[in-house]
Amino acid sequence: MTQHDSSTPPTHRPTGPGQTSQAPAGPGPWRTTRRPWTPTLVYSLGFLAIYLLAVCTPVGQRAENAVFDLGVPDMEKAWIFPWSGGAYGSTPLPPLELSYSKTLIVGLAVIAVVTLVRRCWWQGCAAVGVVVGTIGAKQVLKPVLPRPDLVNARETLIEGSFPSGHTAIPAALTLGVILVASPRIRPYVTTVGVLWLACIAAAVQALGHHRPSDVLGATLLACICYSLVSWLLPAAAPDITRGPRALPSVTLALSAAVALAAGVRSDTLAGSLIDAAAAFVCAALLWYTATEGPAHTARRTSPTLG
């Protein structure tokens, strides 16, 4: 008489058409039908689609050029201008203007300090990889992804600006910091990062530095690096943590308000709303990636050691 080993429960397989298999009960790895590399693929396809549709087609170029034509080419018309660093003696919101490099250095230093204090070495390496990968990819892709002049636009509108480096920094630093942050404060760190991204994404559009496709592409680029790191280093993926039940709604509502405030121009209402809408999409995408995205998929699909 043989005894069944309780540590390896049998797997029930379908024996005929119309029958489905049942997952074994008890402890074990979580099952999911989504592959761990699926988010990376989806974000990459989104990044490519935005570039091809908005930058490489006459329709896309005319649409984005029309947003610029809604107002006059004057940064001072933007409400955020006094905090842009463009005014003499003003202090820019990081990472605008000359604070770009300083913001990146300070952000990496914060990640390093938190990694040392919490001794979370894998998470620290992953966080640095997300930030360096995003900024490095932006530097490589910007000259590789030109903006062809398909509509005979004026000279100020033919310069390539895809993706936005100023938008990539808050997106990448937020995703990097949440990898090393304590689970107790991680939801609130995510909220701060989402609001920061909403502000900068709207500001760079209102100031005339970037187009909607630029900020969306930069956010997707950060999400690509985050999902890639979560796939390659599942041990670094953060545990699923939930903040207060109302936090997602509050965060998205505040990000919409911040995007509207940072995107306001005194010479065009339609342009302000378009800039704010693009910034809000960036914020919502970052929130989803940080709270429901690839890191949690990697955590669910990783085997349980016991």
Residue pairs with C-beta under 8 A, 6 or more apart in sequence:
4 10
9 24
9 25
9 26
10 24
11 21
11 24
12 21
12 22
12 24
13 21
14 20
14 21
23 31
27 304
27 306
28 304
29 301
29 302
29 303
29 304
30 300
30 301
32 297
32 300
32 301
34 297
36 230
36 231
36 234
36 294
36 297
36 298
36 301
37 231
38 297
39 223
39 227
39 230
39 231
39 289
39 293
39 294
39 297
40 224
40 227
40 228
40 231
40 294
43 220
43 223
43 224
43 227
44 224
46 220
47 163
47 217
47 220
47 221
47 224
50 213
50 216
50 217
50 220
51 145
51 162
51 213
51 217
53 59
53 60
54 60
54 61
54 63
54 64
54 162
54 211
54 212
54 213
55 61
55 145
55 147
55 148
55 160
55 162
55 213
56 148
56 150
57 150
58 150
58 151
60 213
61 147
61 150
61 151
61 153
62 151
64 211
64 212
64 213
65 151
65 153
65 157
67 211
67 212
67 271
67 274
67 275
68 157
68 208
68 211
68 271
70 268
70 270
70 271
70 274
71 77
71 265
71 267
71 268
71 271
72 267
73 156
73 208
74 267
75 81
75 84
75 86
75 207
75 208
77 265
77 266
77 267
78 84
78 203
78 206
78 207
78 208
78 264
78 265
79 206
79 261
79 262
79 264
79 265
79 266
80 93
80 199
80 202
80 203
80 206
80 207
80 261
80 262
80 263
80 264
81 87
81 207
82 90
83 90
83 91
83 92
83 93
83 96
83 203
84 90
84 92
84 93
84 96
84 97
84 203
84 207
85 91
85 92
85 93
85 96
85 97
85 98
85 99
86 92
86 97
86 207
92 98
92 99
93 99
93 199
93 200
93 203
94 102
94 103
94 106
94 169
95 102
95 103
95 104
95 166
95 169
95 170
95 200
96 166
96 200
96 203
96 204
100 165
100 166
100 169
103 169
103 173
104 131
104 135
104 169
104 173
107 131
107 169
107 173
107 176
107 177
108 128
108 131
110 177
111 124
111 127
111 128
111 131
111 173
111 176
111 177
111 180
112 124
112 128
114 120
114 124
114 177
114 180
114 181
115 121
115 123
115 124
115 127
115 180
116 124
118 180
118 182
120 180
122 233
122 235
122 236
123 179
123 180
123 236
123 238
124 179
124 180
125 233
125 236
126 179
126 229
126 230
126 233
126 236
127 175
127 176
127 177
127 179
127 180
128 176
129 225
129 229
129 233
130 172
130 175
130 176
130 179
130 222
130 225
130 226
130 229
131 172
131 173
131 176
133 172
133 225
133 228
133 229
134 168
134 171
134 172
134 221
134 222
134 225
135 165
135 168
135 169
135 172
137 221
137 224
137 225
138 163
138 165
138 168
138 218
138 221
139 165
141 163
141 221
142 160
142 162
142 163
142 165
143 160
145 160
145 162
146 160
147 158
147 159
147 160
147 161
147 162
149 158
161 209
161 210
161 211
161 214
162 211
162 213
162 214
162 217
163 214
163 215
163 217
163 218
163 220
163 221
164 201
164 204
164 209
164 210
164 214
164 215
164 217
164 218
165 218
166 200
166 204
166 209
166 210
166 218
167 197
167 200
167 201
167 204
167 210
167 214
167 215
167 218
167 219
167 282
168 218
168 219
168 221
168 222
169 200
170 193
170 196
170 197
170 200
171 193
171 197
171 218
171 219
171 221
171 222
171 223
171 282
171 286
172 222
172 225
173 193
174 189
174 190
174 192
174 193
174 194
174 196
174 197
174 286
174 290
175 193
175 222
175 223
175 225
175 226
175 286
175 289
175 290
177 189
177 193
178 186
178 189
178 190
178 193
178 238
178 290
179 236
179 238
179 295
181 189
181 238
183 238
183 239
183 241
184 241
186 238
186 241
187 241
187 242
187 243
187 244
187 247
187 291
188 243
188 247
190 251
190 287
190 290
190 291
191 243
191 247
191 250
191 251
191 254
193 286
193 290
194 251
194 255
194 283
194 286
194 287
194 290
195 251
195 254
195 255
195 258
195 283
197 219
197 255
197 279
197 282
197 283
197 286
198 255
198 256
198 258
198 259
198 262
198 279
198 280
198 282
198 283
199 258
199 259
199 261
199 262
199 279
200 262
201 215
201 219
201 259
201 278
201 279
201 282
201 283
202 258
202 259
202 260
202 261
202 262
202 263
202 275
202 276
202 278
202 279
203 262
203 263
204 210
204 214
204 215
205 211
205 212
205 215
205 263
205 275
205 278
205 279
206 262
206 263
206 264
206 265
206 272
206 275
212 274
212 275
212 277
212 278
215 278
215 279
215 282
216 278
216 281
216 282
216 285
218 282
219 282
219 285
219 286
220 285
222 286
223 285
223 286
223 289
223 293
226 289
226 293
226 294
226 295
227 289
227 293
227 294
227 295
229 236
230 236
230 237
230 294
230 295
230 297
230 298
231 294
231 298
234 298
234 299
234 301
234 302
235 302
237 294
237 295
237 296
237 298
237 299
237 302
238 295
238 296
238 299
239 299
240 296
240 299
248 287
248 291
251 287
252 280
252 283
252 284
252 287
255 280
255 283
255 284
255 287
256 276
256 280
256 283
258 283
259 275
259 276
259 277
259 279
259 280
259 283
260 272
260 273
260 276
262 276
262 279
263 272
263 273
263 275
263 276
263 279
264 272
264 276
265 271
265 272
265 275
